[in-house]
């Protein structure tokens, strides 16, 4: 009988812990709606600031697991723009570059070509267009295009062909940009 009482009290205690667990604020995606939202963490270290300048080059090599989802690098760049907007960082303090090569290149196909290949509209194009308006630079590796025999006419005009993705990465690292790999 005592063991049943102990079991019941243990279960009630566990339920109380679950009920009083931390309730996190809702995430917000004010800039790129289909990218990851930002959850402001009260009292967190290294939160976005209004005075810091954030410069990053996103190395986009992977395609999304689901063709209805953003390419991981676009999701990360868009999510970080959401982070900074929620944190009050002015847009003039963000300097982002995305360079595509490998599987991620499918994410910059025109909608017509993307739909022909995957059967759905390209979810990356609206995000790329919005980010480009905000000053984000987009490049695709010319070496990858040539080596994979990809016709540049099949790609969105919002992306510039670079001689080589590695030159983009090195060039922006030389300017002090952090590299984010996806």
N, C-alpha and C positions, 0 to 999 in steps of 0.2 A: 504493500500500500504506500509506503514511504517513497519507493522508487517511482510510482506513478505521480505522486505529488511533485517530486523533484522534476520529472519529465515535463509536467504541465507548466510548472514555474519557469523552466528553461525555455520552453516554447513561447510563453508570454513575454519573457525578457527579450528573446530574439525578435519577436514582432514589434516590440517597443523600439528596438534599435532601427529596424527597417522604417518605421513610421517617422522617426526623428532624423533620418539620414539627410545629408546636405541636399538642398534644393538649389541647383545651379540656375543662373539667369538664362533666359532664352538667347540663342545665338541670333546675330543680325547679319544680313548680307545686303547692305545699302548700295553697294557699287555694282557688283557682278552677282545678280540674283541666283544664278544656277551654280555658282561656286560655293565652296564651304563657307558657312557663316562663322562669325567670330563671337565667342562667349567672353565677355569682359569678366575677368576673375578679380574680385575685390582684394586689394592688398598684394597682388602678385608682383614678383620681381620682373624687371625688364618688360613692362607693358609699353605699348606704343606711346610716343610723346609728340608734342606739338613742335618741338625744336630739332629733333633728330632727323638727319637725312638718311633715307634707306635706298641703297643701290644694289641691285641683284641681277644676275644673268641666269636664266632658267634653261638648263640643258634638257631639251625635250626629245627623248628617245623612245618612249613607250606609248603605245596606243591604249585607249581605255579598254577595260575588261568588257564593257557593254557599249556598243556603238551609239547608244542614246545618251551616254555620259561624256563629260568633258575629258579630253586628254589630260593625264595627271599633271603635266606642267602648267597647262592653262588653268586647271582647277587650283593649283597651288598659287600661281600668280594672282588669280582673281580672289582667292581666299585671303591672301596677304593684303591685297588692296582693301578688302572688307575689314580686315583687322585694323589697318591703319586709319581708315575712315571712322570706324567706331571709336578708336582711340583719340580722334581729333587731329591726326597728322594732316597738314595741308598737302594737297595734291602736288604742289611744287617741290615737296620734299621726298617724292618717290620717283626713282629712276629705275625702270625695269626693262629688261630685254629678254626675249624668248627666241631661242634658235632651235629649229626642228631638223632632225635627221633620224634615220631608222624608221621604226614602226610609227612613230608620232606623226610622220609626214602625212599619213592618211587623214589626220585631223584637220589638215588645211586644204583638203580637196574642196572644189566648188560644191555647192549644194547638189547640183545635177549629177556630178560624178560620185559624190558620196552616197546619194540615194541609189544610184545604179549599182554601187558595190555593196551597200549595207541595208538597203530597203527602208531607210529612215532619213529624215533631214539631218544635216550636219549641225549638232548642238554647239560646236565650237565657234562657228562663224559670228553669231551675235556677240559672244563674249569677246572675241578678237576685235570686232569692229568697235565695241565700246571702249576696250582697253586702248586701242590705237588712238581714239579720240582723246584719251587721257594722257597720251604721250608715250605709251609703251611701244617699244620697237620690236618688230617681228622679222626674223630671218629664217631662210631655209638653206640647207647645205647644198651648194651647187655640185659638189663631188658626189653626194648621195643621189641627187637627181640624175646625173650623168651615168653613174655606176648602176643605177636601178632602171635606167631608161624611162624616167618619168617625164612626161610632157609638161613643161611649166604652164601651159594653157589650161591644164586640169586643176590648177591651184588657185586659191583666192588671191586677188590682187592686193590684199592687205598685208601680204608677206613679201619681203624683198629677197631676191636670190643673192646669197653671199658666196664668195669663192669657195669657202670651206668653213664648216661649223667650228672646227678647232681654232681657226683664225679669229672668229667672232668671240669665242670663249677666252682666248688669250688676250685679245685686244681689250675686252672689257675688264678682265682681271687686272691688266696693267693700269687701268683707270681707277682701280680700287673697288670694283664691283665684287660682291660675294657670289660664289657659284652655288646654285641649287641644282641637284641632279634628279631627274625624273625619267 
